[in-house]
Amino acid sequence: MATYYLLRPVRDAMATVFGVGQLQNLFTGTLVITLCCSPVFAWLTDTFKLARVLTGIFWFLIVDLLCFCAWFQAEPDSRWLAAAFYWWFSVVNLFMVSVFWSLMVDLFTATQATRLLPAIAAGGSIGAIAGPLVASLFVKDVGVSGVLLLAVAGFGLVIAAVQWLIREKQRLQEVRAETQASTLDHRLRGTMLDGFRALFSSPYQMHQAMFMLLMTWVATVGYFLQTDLISAAFAGLAARTQALANIDLVVNILSAAISLFGLSYFIRRFGVTGGLVLTPLLMAGTFVLMALSPTLLMMQALQVTRRVTQYAIARPSREICFTVVEQESRYKAKNVIDVVVYRLGDLASAWAQAGMRLLGFGLGGGVGLGLIASGFWALSAWTLGRKYERRREEPTHAEPIMESPGF
């Protein structure tokens, strides 16, 4: 997460090059690329051992970053470069986060996940504090290309950590300790479109997808407001990157504190359902305040509230819901939900806001859209949480029979 947040302010600064009026086009390009990449990820899990795929993703990111570093040094003001980096990061950031959490829910049982995922989320938040802090302090001295080189080193450490986790899962199974029964020393059988098949054939997965869709609707409303107000308040790419990094820093400090000191108790007290419902309810209240005071400070408060509760509470709660599905769904269907459905929600919300701006609704229309989406999101969260609780009480689901080990 430290590496993720090194790159996130750079991506968001690229968006300000085009302005809020072009965001829907950037979102459209992101979805098109995502639709192309998701079947490729499924093909990788069908062709190579899961252990190789989990580390191979991050090797691929390192190669990409080195290419972007050379491009930034050659043409730092290129609009094509700004668009390419925006699209690249907007696609791969979801893949790398989804891959990590797929490994987590493939390692821990539902009981373990309820106890441990809040602590793991706290670890991510603590690591994420370093990313925006480094970006904010050093981007003006080392430039964007220097930040990308730091990210290359970060992903090298990620690869070492993932390899250690894979070995630890195998060790736990050998000593018959509590862990998921699935293994990573094989490839998943099926086709490139199995993730979509697994999603549309399961009502439980469809509710997970609806939760994600509505969450991204709300997130994109906040992103439009942020881009609009940041562009007006700050001049220059470095200054905007620094301002966005400062927001990220506050978000991650608060997320770490909540995850460390309050989330485990909250989930034990109110259950996974409570963890899922809390964020949309808070967002509904925040949009009301934004309507009353549409200022840069209130926008920052809105973004901080949404992202803190989403990362520190809603995300771990949602990931726990994947511990009660079969392994294929943990990688294939989960990837479709985390990446394709996420970007589909982005795109739908982006074009809805573009249409409202065209009709003259402006900022107030976006705030109203966010309030309505938050209400539907709360209903979806409640439904998903109740279905998880019932599913967890059912007998343990049998793991599907897998192919013999592949490459």
Secondary structure, DSSP 8 states (H G I E B T S, - for coil): -HHHHHHHHHHHHHHHHH-GGGHHHHHHHHHHHHHHHHHHHHHHHHHS-HHHHHHHHHHHHHHHHHHHHHHHHH-TT-HHHHHHHHHHHHHHHHHHHHHHHHHHHTTS-HHHHHHHHHHHHHHHHHHHHHHHHHHHHHHHHHHHHHHHHHHHHHHHHHHHHHHHHHHHHHHHHHTT-SS-S--SSS---S-TTHHHHHHHT-HHHHHHHHHHHHHHHHHHHHHHHHHHHHHHH--SHHHHHHHHHHHHHHHHHHHHHHHHHTHHHHHHHHHHHHHHHHHHHHHHHHHHHHHH--SHHHHHHHHHHHHHHIIIIIHHHHHHGGGGS-HHIIIIIHHIIIIIIHHHHHHHHHHHHHHHHHTT-HHHHHHHHHHHHHHHHHHHHHHHHHHHHHHHHS-------------
